[in-house]
Amino acid sequence: MTPPLPDEARALLIDEGDRLARRLAQQLHAPLERQDRLTLYGRSLALNLVQALLPTVEQITWRMDRPLSAHVTSDLRGRAVVQTVTFDGELHSNLPADDLIETALFGRGQLHPKIREELLGALHGSEHAATRALVACLKSKPVLDATQRYLQGLLRT
């Protein structure tokens, strides 16, 4: 089980989720009565996407005999950043969370078609349908491909 995020990291990712929710509202042309639901979707996607990446980075780099610790911190603008650090405490890399979200969910500024389809279904479905849709988004090819590209780049550096 993944350990819970520290409060500061969680707050940073909730902010990213709120930004994502505003963008989703524009792209999905959501009515005002669905804004609360979109806020939940944006927060859920941001938190779960980044929270799943942290232990993955640690497990993969550990198995490759290049162990890194991954955590969420803020950059100079106060935005969420996934930071990897060697076990000696040396900074390895920074990945802005908004870059990861952008790459995972969007292509050329538009939601990937699969993500769009799932979220539209969730927007007008039951809570159970929404949960299934969010899981489907996180397991979708665009999200898995983006995560894989980040991990490959991380291992090259």
N, CA, C and O of each residue as an XYZ file, in Angstrom:
628
protein
N       0.839     -1.180      0.000
C       0.000      0.000      0.000
C       0.883      1.241      0.000
O       1.894      1.300      0.699
N       0.490      2.219     -0.784
C       1.236      3.462     -0.877
C       1.014      4.289      0.378
O      -0.125      4.482      0.804
N       2.104      4.781      0.978
C       1.920      5.622      2.169
C       1.200      6.917      1.787
O       1.328      7.388      0.657
N       0.454      7.486      2.714
C      -0.258      8.731      2.398
C       0.726      9.869      2.119
O       1.835      9.902      2.652
N       0.295     10.783      1.284
C       1.116     11.953      0.980
C       1.125     12.899      2.169
O       0.132     13.000      2.890
N       2.232     13.589      2.378
C       2.226     14.647      3.396
C       1.181     15.706      3.021
O       0.841     15.861      1.848
N       0.682     16.422      4.011
C      -0.372     17.413      3.790
C       0.011     18.453      2.746
O      -0.816     18.821      1.911
N       1.250     18.933      2.778
C       1.680     19.955      1.820
C       1.653     19.410      0.393
O       1.188     20.090     -0.522
N       2.144     18.195      0.201
C       2.146     17.586     -1.123
C       0.716     17.364     -1.600
O       0.399     17.618     -2.762
N      -0.135     16.896     -0.717
C      -1.545     16.670     -1.066
C      -2.208     17.989     -1.482
O      -2.955     18.025     -2.459
N      -1.938     19.055     -0.753
C      -2.513     20.365     -1.083
C      -2.027     20.844     -2.456
O      -2.804     21.415     -3.221
N      -0.762     20.617     -2.769
C      -0.221     21.004     -4.078
C      -0.927     20.241     -5.197
O      -1.256     20.815     -6.235
N      -1.158     18.954     -4.981
C      -1.808     18.144     -6.007
C      -3.302     18.469     -6.119
O      -3.878     18.370     -7.202
N      -3.913     18.846     -5.034
C      -5.316     19.283     -5.098
C      -5.411     20.557     -5.934
O      -6.342     20.717     -6.723
N      -4.446     21.463     -5.761
C      -4.412     22.671     -6.595
C      -4.267     22.315     -8.075
O      -4.923     22.908     -8.931
N      -3.402     21.342     -8.367
C      -3.250     20.884     -9.758
C      -4.562     20.287    -10.259
O      -4.955     20.505    -11.405
N      -5.228     19.539     -9.399
C      -6.511     18.951     -9.756
C      -7.575     20.003    -10.028
O      -8.404     19.835    -10.922
N      -7.555     21.080     -9.264
C      -8.506     22.172     -9.493
C      -8.254     22.846    -10.841
O      -9.196     23.186    -11.556
N      -6.982     23.037    -11.182
C      -6.647     23.606    -12.498
C      -7.102     22.655    -13.612
O      -7.645     23.083    -14.631
N      -6.869     21.366    -13.393
C      -7.299     20.369    -14.367
C      -8.821     20.385    -14.507
O      -9.334     20.292    -15.622
N      -9.537     20.499    -13.421
C     -11.003     20.513    -13.453
C     -11.518     21.692    -14.282
O     -12.469     21.541    -15.048
N     -10.901     22.852    -14.132
C     -11.325     24.012    -14.931
C     -11.113     23.754    -16.418
O     -11.938     24.123    -17.254
N     -10.009     23.123    -16.724
C      -9.727     22.802    -18.123
C     -10.695     21.747    -18.654
O     -11.161     21.839    -19.790
N     -10.993     20.752    -17.834
C     -11.963     19.725    -18.229
C     -13.339     20.344    -18.479
O     -14.031     19.954    -19.419
N     -13.735     21.302    -17.647
C     -15.031     21.952    -17.817
C     -15.114     22.636    -19.180
O     -16.152     22.592    -19.840
N     -14.025     23.264    -19.595
C     -14.000     23.913    -20.907
C     -14.044     22.889    -22.033
O     -14.803     23.042    -22.990
N     -13.227     21.845    -21.916
C     -13.118     20.878    -22.997
C     -14.348     19.996    -23.129
O     -14.692     19.571    -24.232
N     -15.009     19.718    -22.021
C     -16.182     18.842    -22.052
C     -17.484     19.631    -22.153
O     -18.566     19.047    -22.219
N     -17.375     20.968    -22.166
C     -18.550     21.838    -22.238
C     -19.572     21.438    -21.175
O     -20.756     21.249    -21.453
N     -19.070     21.319    -19.963
C     -19.894     20.846    -18.850
C     -20.819     21.953    -18.345
O     -20.410     23.108    -18.230
N     -22.060     21.593    -18.047
C     -22.978     22.583    -17.470
C     -22.557     22.937    -16.039
O     -21.836     22.187    -15.381
N     -23.017     24.075    -15.588
C     -22.642     24.555    -14.248
C     -22.989     23.565    -13.147
O     -22.254     23.457    -12.165
N     -24.082     22.846    -13.288
C     -24.477     21.911    -12.229
C     -23.541     20.707    -12.139
O     -23.657     19.914    -11.205
N     -22.634     20.555    -13.071
C     -21.663     19.440    -13.049
C     -20.269     19.885    -12.601
O     -19.343     19.074    -12.580
N     -20.109     21.144    -12.249
C     -18.790     21.657    -11.877
C     -18.207     20.965    -10.645
O     -17.006     20.699    -10.591
N     -19.059     20.674     -9.654
C     -18.558     19.985     -8.458
C     -18.030     18.600     -8.820
O     -17.012     18.152     -8.293
N     -18.727     17.943     -9.715
C     -18.297     16.612    -10.152
C     -16.963     16.706    -10.893
O     -16.083     15.866    -10.704
N     -16.820     17.723    -11.729
C     -15.555     17.893    -12.460
C     -14.403     18.229    -11.518
O     -13.268     17.812    -11.751
N     -14.683     18.967    -10.474
C     -13.650     19.249     -9.473
C     -13.174     17.944     -8.849
O     -11.974     17.735     -8.670
N     -14.104     17.082     -8.523
C     -13.756     15.771     -7.973
C     -12.921     14.971     -8.974
O     -11.930     14.349     -8.591
N     -13.308     14.981    -10.245
C     -12.559     14.246    -11.273
C     -11.151     14.800    -11.433
O     -10.184     14.041    -11.493
N     -11.036     16.125    -11.502
C      -9.714     16.733    -11.665
C      -8.797     16.401    -10.501
O      -7.640     16.029    -10.695
N      -9.320     16.536     -9.293
C      -8.514     16.222     -8.106
C      -8.140     14.744     -8.071
O      -6.998     14.389     -7.781
N      -9.103     13.897     -8.366
C      -8.850     12.457     -8.336
C      -7.787     12.061     -9.361
O      -6.874     11.297     -9.051
N      -7.908     12.577    -10.570
C      -6.923     12.241    -11.607
C      -5.531     12.743    -11.233
O      -4.553     12.004    -11.355
N      -5.434     13.986    -10.779
C      -4.124     14.543    -10.426
C      -3.494     13.771     -9.266
O      -2.331     13.374     -9.339
N      -4.255     13.563     -8.206
C      -3.730     12.853     -7.036
C      -3.327     11.424     -7.380
O      -2.227     10.987     -7.040
N      -4.208     10.701     -8.050
C      -3.924      9.293     -8.327
C      -2.821      9.100     -9.354
O      -2.025      8.169     -9.232
N      -2.759      9.953    -10.357
C      -1.709      9.845    -11.361
C      -0.328     10.040    -10.737
O       0.582      9.244    -10.964
N      -0.184     11.082     -9.966
C       1.113     11.365     -9.345
C       1.398     10.374     -8.224
O       2.523      9.891     -8.093
N       0.406     10.074     -7.430
C       0.619      9.160     -6.304
C       0.996      7.762     -6.776
O       1.724      7.055     -6.078
N       0.520      7.352     -7.938
C       0.909      6.044     -8.484
C       2.325      6.082     -9.030
O       3.023      5.068     -9.020
N       2.751      7.238     -9.504
C       4.087      7.355    -10.087
C       5.193      7.247     -9.032
O       6.244      6.664     -9.298
N       4.967      7.792     -7.862
C       6.028      7.843     -6.836
C       6.583      6.461     -6.481
O       7.792      6.257     -6.593
N       5.754      5.508     -6.059
C       6.324      4.198     -5.717
C       6.836      3.450     -6.949
O       7.741      2.622     -6.842
N       6.263      3.740     -8.107
C       6.728      3.091     -9.341
C       8.164      3.501     -9.635
O       9.001      2.659     -9.962
N       8.446      4.783     -9.521
C       9.814      5.275     -9.723
C      10.758      4.574     -8.756
O      11.822      4.098     -9.153
N      10.373      4.512     -7.505
C      11.240      3.913     -6.492
C      11.453      2.427     -6.743
O      12.576      1.937     -6.625
N      10.402      1.709     -7.085
C      10.532      0.261     -7.327
C      11.382     -0.031     -8.554
O      12.254     -0.899     -8.514
N      11.137      0.682     -9.633
C      11.884      0.420    -10.867
C      13.353      0.787    -10.701
O      14.227      0.019    -11.102
N      13.635      1.937    -10.121
C      15.037      2.333     -9.980
C      15.763      1.429     -8.985
O      16.958      1.176     -9.136
N      15.061      0.949     -7.987
C      15.665      0.019     -7.034
C      16.066     -1.274     -7.742
O      17.165     -1.789     -7.536
N      15.177     -1.785     -8.567
C      15.455     -3.031     -9.305
C      16.551     -2.857    -10.349
O      17.200     -3.828    -10.735
N      16.759     -1.629    -10.804
C      17.802     -1.357    -11.797
C      19.133     -1.011    -11.124
O      20.084     -0.608    -11.794
N      19.198     -1.168     -9.802
C      20.389     -0.831     -9.018
C      20.789      0.637     -9.148
O      21.970      0.975     -9.068
N      19.801      1.502     -9.349
C      20.005      2.949     -9.376
C      18.920      3.585     -8.516
O      18.153      4.414     -9.005
N      18.844      3.205     -7.232
C      17.697      3.609     -6.405
C      17.545      5.116     -6.266
O      18.499      5.852     -6.013
N      16.298      5.536     -6.445
C      15.929      6.935     -6.271
C      14.732      7.009     -5.329
O      13.911      6.095     -5.264
N      14.657      8.087     -4.625
C      13.496      8.386     -3.805
C      12.685      9.426     -4.573
O      13.252     10.364     -5.135
N      11.372      9.266     -4.601
C      10.510     10.208     -5.311
C       9.503     10.808     -4.341
O       8.923     10.106     -3.512
N       9.309     12.103     -4.455
C       8.331     12.774     -3.603
C       7.808     14.021     -4.313
O       8.350     14.445     -5.334
N       6.754     14.594     -3.758
C       6.159     15.804     -4.320
C       6.623     16.991     -3.489
O       6.564     16.981     -2.260
N       7.080     18.000     -4.190
C       7.501     19.234     -3.551
C       6.977     20.384     -4.401
O       6.307     20.152     -5.407
N       7.272     21.609     -4.014
C       6.811     22.745     -4.812
C       7.990     23.404     -5.509
O       9.120     23.373     -5.021
N       7.702     23.999     -6.657
C       8.734     24.745     -7.366
C       8.693     26.198     -6.902
O       8.005     26.521     -5.934
N       9.415     27.060     -7.576
C       9.476     28.463     -7.172
C       8.135     29.188     -7.337
O       7.889     30.206     -6.690
N       7.277     28.655     -8.205
C       5.950     29.251     -8.415
C       4.917     28.688     -7.448
O       3.765     29.122     -7.457
N       5.315     27.724     -6.611
C       4.386     27.094     -5.686
C       3.554     26.001     -6.330
O       2.489     25.649     -5.822
N       4.029     25.462     -7.446
C       3.320     24.400     -8.172
C       3.947     23.057     -7.825
O       5.117     22.982     -7.449
N       3.155     22.000     -7.955
C       3.599     20.647     -7.609
C       4.653     20.141     -8.595
O       4.527     20.304     -9.809
N       5.692     19.523     -8.036
C       6.783     18.939     -8.814
C       7.094     17.565     -8.236
O       7.209     17.403     -7.021
N       7.230     16.565     -9.129
C       7.712     15.254     -8.701
C       9.231     15.345     -8.744
O       9.824     15.543     -9.804
N       9.844     15.200     -7.591
C      11.295     15.329     -7.483
C      11.890     13.971     -7.145
O      11.414     13.266     -6.255
N      12.943     13.620     -7.876
C      13.659     12.395     -7.545
C      15.024     12.775     -6.985
O      15.684     13.712     -7.435
N      15.405     12.000     -5.985
C      16.640     12.270     -5.248
C      17.358     10.942     -5.054
O      16.727      9.915     -4.803
N      18.686     10.971     -5.172
C      19.455      9.768     -4.884
C      19.403      9.515     -3.385
O      19.025     10.401     -2.618
N      19.773      8.331     -2.970
C      19.745      8.036     -1.534
C      20.867      8.739     -0.783
O      20.924      8.686      0.445
N      21.766      9.402     -1.523
C      22.782     10.253     -0.902
C      22.263     11.667     -0.691
O      22.953     12.512     -0.122
N      21.026     11.921     -1.160
C      20.434     13.238     -0.996
C      20.671     14.182     -2.155
O      20.310     15.357     -2.075
N      21.270     13.696     -3.231
C      21.557     14.538     -4.389
C      20.324     14.597     -5.302
O      19.720     13.570     -5.610
N      19.960     15.815     -5.729
C      18.834     15.995     -6.632
C      19.120     15.288     -7.950
O      20.178     15.485     -8.549
N      18.190     14.477     -8.393
C      18.337     13.757     -9.658
C      17.542     14.432    -10.771
O      18.093     14.746    -11.825
N      16.241     14.658    -10.540
C      15.421     15.318    -11.564
C      14.151     15.895    -10.964
O      13.735     15.542     -9.861
N      13.550     16.798    -11.736
C      12.264     17.393    -11.390
C      11.314     17.221    -12.562
O      11.697     17.432    -13.713
N      10.091     16.842    -12.277
C       9.053     16.758    -13.289
C       7.851     17.539    -12.773
O       7.201     17.118    -11.816
N       7.549     18.682    -13.405
C       6.349     19.408    -12.982
C       5.116     18.526    -13.146
O       4.931     17.892    -14.185
N       4.289     18.492    -12.133
C       3.088     17.655    -12.175
C       2.185     18.057    -13.331
O       1.546     17.201    -13.943
N       2.125     19.349    -13.636
C       1.269     19.766    -14.743
C       1.781     19.251    -16.085
O       0.983     19.024    -16.995
N       3.093     19.064    -16.230
C       3.636     18.464    -17.452
C       3.218     17.001    -17.569
O       2.839     16.539    -18.645
N       3.290     16.283    -16.462
C       2.865     14.886    -16.465
C       1.383     14.778    -16.800
O       0.993     13.947    -17.620
N       0.561     15.604    -16.181
C      -0.880     15.588    -16.430
C      -1.168     15.935    -17.891
O      -1.984     15.284    -18.543
N      -0.501     16.948    -18.388
C      -0.687     17.365    -19.783
C      -0.349     16.231    -20.746
O      -1.123     15.927    -21.653
N       0.796     15.617    -20.547
C       1.237     14.540    -21.430
C       0.330     13.322    -21.321
O       0.055     12.659    -22.322
N      -0.128     13.029    -20.129
C      -0.941     11.836    -19.909
C      -2.374     11.976    -20.427
O      -2.941     11.019    -20.956
N      -2.949     13.148    -20.277
C      -4.372     13.304    -20.573
C      -4.683     14.057    -21.864
O      -5.782     13.941    -22.406
N      -3.720     14.822    -22.351
C      -3.971     15.690    -23.495
C      -2.980     15.424    -24.624
O      -1.845     15.008    -24.395
N      -3.433     15.670    -25.824
C      -2.581     15.624    -27.007
C      -2.900     16.840    -27.853
O      -4.049     17.038    -28.247
N      -1.906     17.649    -28.133
C      -2.100     18.889    -28.903
C      -3.169     19.791    -28.292
O      -3.956     20.417    -29.002
N      -3.180     19.841    -26.976
C      -4.094     20.731    -26.267
C      -5.503     20.209    -26.072
O      -6.319     20.865    -25.425
N      -5.802     19.043    -26.619
C      -7.137     18.461    -26.501
C      -7.056     17.156    -25.715
O      -6.042     16.459    -25.756
N      -8.126     16.834    -25.004
C      -8.174     15.555    -24.296
C      -7.988     14.420    -25.298
O      -8.527     14.459    -26.404
N      -7.216     13.408    -24.893
C      -7.115     12.212    -25.726
C      -8.530     11.657    -25.894
O      -9.316     11.693    -24.947
N      -8.868     11.148    -27.070
C     -10.229     10.675    -27.317
C     -10.740      9.666    -26.283
O     -11.893      9.755    -25.863
N      -9.922      8.734    -25.875
C     -10.343      7.736    -24.885
C     -10.658      8.398    -23.541
O     -11.652      8.064    -22.896
N      -9.817      9.323    -23.131
C     -10.025     10.047    -21.869
C     -11.323     10.858    -21.970
O     -12.144     10.850    -21.053
N     -11.491     11.543    -23.074
C     -12.691     12.359    -23.297
C     -13.956     11.490    -23.204
O     -14.918     11.849    -22.526
N     -13.936     10.364    -23.883
C     -15.079      9.453    -23.890
C     -15.420      8.983    -22.473
O     -16.584      8.992    -22.069
N     -14.408      8.579    -21.736
C     -14.632      8.102    -20.367
C     -15.196      9.203    -19.474
O     -16.138      8.973    -18.716
N     -14.618     10.398    -19.567
C     -15.056     11.487    -18.697
C     -16.457     11.978    -19.058
O     -17.230     12.339    -18.171
N     -16.786     11.995    -20.330
C     -18.152     12.375    -20.716
C     -19.163     11.379    -20.163
O     -20.226     11.764    -19.675
N     -18.823     10.101    -20.245
C     -19.708      9.082    -19.673
C     -19.849      9.252    -18.171
O     -20.942      9.110    -17.624
N     -18.761      9.552    -17.516
C     -18.783      9.730    -16.062
C     -19.582     10.960    -15.659
O     -20.258     10.966    -14.631
N     -19.498     11.980    -16.464
C     -20.154     13.244    -16.147
C     -21.666     13.091    -16.054
O     -22.321     13.774    -15.267
N     -22.208     12.200    -16.854
C     -23.655     12.046    -16.909
C     -24.132     10.716    -16.310
O     -25.319     10.397    -16.376
N     -23.208      9.944    -15.727
C     -23.570      8.652    -15.164
C     -23.647      8.680    -13.651
O     -23.571      9.735    -13.021
N     -23.799      7.505    -13.089
C     -23.876      7.348    -11.635
C     -22.494      7.506    -11.006
O     -21.491      7.608    -11.712
N     -22.451      7.525     -9.690
C     -21.165      7.588     -8.989
C     -20.339      6.341     -9.282
O     -19.118      6.415     -9.424
N     -21.001      5.214     -9.370
C     -20.297      3.970     -9.689
C     -19.689      4.053    -11.086
O     -18.546      3.643    -11.288
N     -20.439      4.575    -12.048
C     -19.929      4.749    -13.408
C     -18.766      5.729    -13.418
O     -17.808      5.549    -14.170
N     -18.844      6.753    -12.597
C     -17.760      7.739    -12.514
C     -16.481      7.099    -11.975
O     -15.389      7.351    -12.485
N     -16.624      6.279    -10.952
C     -15.458      5.592    -10.387
C     -14.804      4.697    -11.436
O     -13.583      4.706    -11.596
N     -15.617      3.928    -12.143
C     -15.095      3.056    -13.205
C     -14.411      3.872    -14.296
O     -13.369      3.472    -14.815
N     -14.997      5.011    -14.642
C     -14.429      5.860    -15.687
C     -13.074      6.434    -15.268
O     -12.142      6.479    -16.072
N     -12.967      6.867    -14.025
C     -11.688      7.415    -13.553
C     -10.601      6.346    -13.552
O      -9.460      6.612    -13.930
N     -10.956      5.148    -13.129
C      -9.995      4.040    -13.161
C      -9.605      3.738    -14.601
O      -8.430      3.514    -14.893
N     -10.580      3.731    -15.499
C     -10.298      3.479    -16.917
C      -9.368      4.554    -17.487
O      -8.483      4.247    -18.285
N      -9.564      5.794    -17.084
C      -8.679      6.874    -17.543
C      -7.241      6.616    -17.089
O      -6.299      6.741    -17.872
N      -7.089      6.259    -15.824
C      -5.749      6.043    -15.277
C      -5.069      4.816    -15.884
O      -3.841      4.741    -15.912
N      -5.853      3.861    -16.366
C      -5.295      2.657    -16.981
C      -5.238      2.750    -18.500
O      -4.849      1.793    -19.169
N      -5.622      3.889    -19.040
C      -5.697      4.037    -20.494
C      -4.308      4.092    -21.126
O      -3.317      4.408    -20.466
N      -4.263      3.785    -22.388
C      -3.004      3.774    -23.128
C      -2.284      5.128    -23.077
O      -1.074      5.147    -22.850
N      -2.973      6.261    -23.278
C      -2.245      7.537    -23.211
C      -1.572      7.775    -21.860
O      -0.449      8.274    -21.802
N      -2.257      7.418    -20.778
C      -1.689      7.628    -19.439
C      -0.524      6.678    -19.209
O       0.523      7.095    -18.714
N      -0.687      5.421    -19.556
C       0.397      4.446    -19.375
C       1.589      4.780    -20.260
O       2.733      4.631    -19.830
N       1.343      5.229    -21.488
C       2.438      5.617    -22.382
C       3.208      6.815    -21.841
O       4.438      6.834    -21.883
N       2.491      7.809    -21.336
C       3.150      8.993    -20.771
C       4.002      8.621    -19.566
O       5.122      9.108    -19.411
N       3.471      7.769    -18.727
C       4.215      7.321    -17.548
C       5.455      6.541    -17.968
O       6.533      6.730    -17.405
N       5.302      5.678    -18.943
C       6.438      4.895    -19.426
C       7.524      5.795    -20.007
O       8.709      5.585    -19.749
N       7.124      6.801    -20.794
C       8.118      7.726    -21.372
C       8.877      8.464    -20.269
O      10.092      8.646    -20.357
N       8.153      8.887    -19.234
C       8.826      9.571    -18.137
C       9.809      8.643    -17.445
O      10.940      9.033    -17.155
N       9.384      7.426    -17.182
C      10.271      6.474    -16.507
C      11.500      6.148    -17.361
O      12.605      6.037    -16.830
N      11.323      5.996    -18.658
C      12.467      5.723    -19.535
C      13.429      6.900    -19.522
O      14.642      6.705    -19.458
N      12.905      8.117    -19.584
C      13.767      9.285    -19.532
C      14.498      9.401    -18.211
O      15.659      9.807    -18.164
N      13.822      9.050    -17.156
C      14.422      9.087    -15.827
C      15.586      8.114    -15.720
O      16.600      8.422    -15.093
N      15.447      6.941    -16.328
C      16.496      5.939    -16.249
C      17.679      6.254    -17.164
O      18.784      5.753    -16.954
N      17.443      7.087    -18.181
C      18.540      7.486    -19.075
C      19.434      8.537    -18.446
O      20.614      8.625    -18.786
N      18.897      9.337    -17.536
C      19.681     10.430    -16.950
C      20.555      9.953    -15.831
O      21.279     10.748    -15.231
